Amino acid sequence: MKQDNLTDIITDQTERALWEVKNVIDCVPDEYWDKEYCGMPVWKHIYHMLHSLDLWFINPRDRDFKEPSIHVENLNNLDVVSDRHLERAEIDAYYFQIRGKTEEYVRSLKDGRLLEKPEGCEYTKFTLILAQFRHLHTHMGMIMGFIVAETGLWPRVAGLEGVILQGEYDKYF
């Protein structure tokens, strides 16, 4: 891992975090996709996590932010029951959309500009990134807990030093 500047570290940790998100999504067995935890189905916990990453990682005050085509009002809100149901393929497509957008943004970052605030936003770029890592991994921990509780299997993570696996691999430790 390159550690010569902050943006190298952010790039590496973002790649690891996004890999872990996809692996955890893939670890949710189909029979638990609609199972409710804390009053909401697993898929909605995943959508909430992804939607927050999409909205808050770059600029939550972006006037040009476009909701994903699968979104309906409050679909991201874990306090509101939704009539809309998301299938795994819809979540996967949304994940890949966010991953591309996030990777492009991270590649554009410069160390000297991390303390700048995006247009119309009260938070710095660095604050938003760290806040989303915190939020993302809070929800990742919950979803991993659901998986472990139901299957007894622990989803694989990349960690700080692990290889980011590609192709076919065992999704669990």
Secondary structure, DSSP 4 states (H G I P E B T S, - for coil): ---SSHHHHHHHHHHHHHHHHHHHHHHS-GGGTT-EETTEEHHHHHHHHHHHHHHHTT-TT-TT----TT--TTTT-TTS--S----HHHHHHHHHHHHHHHHHHHHH--GGGTTSPPTT-SS-HHHHHHHHHHHHHHHHHHHHHHHHHHHS--B---TTTS----SS--SB-
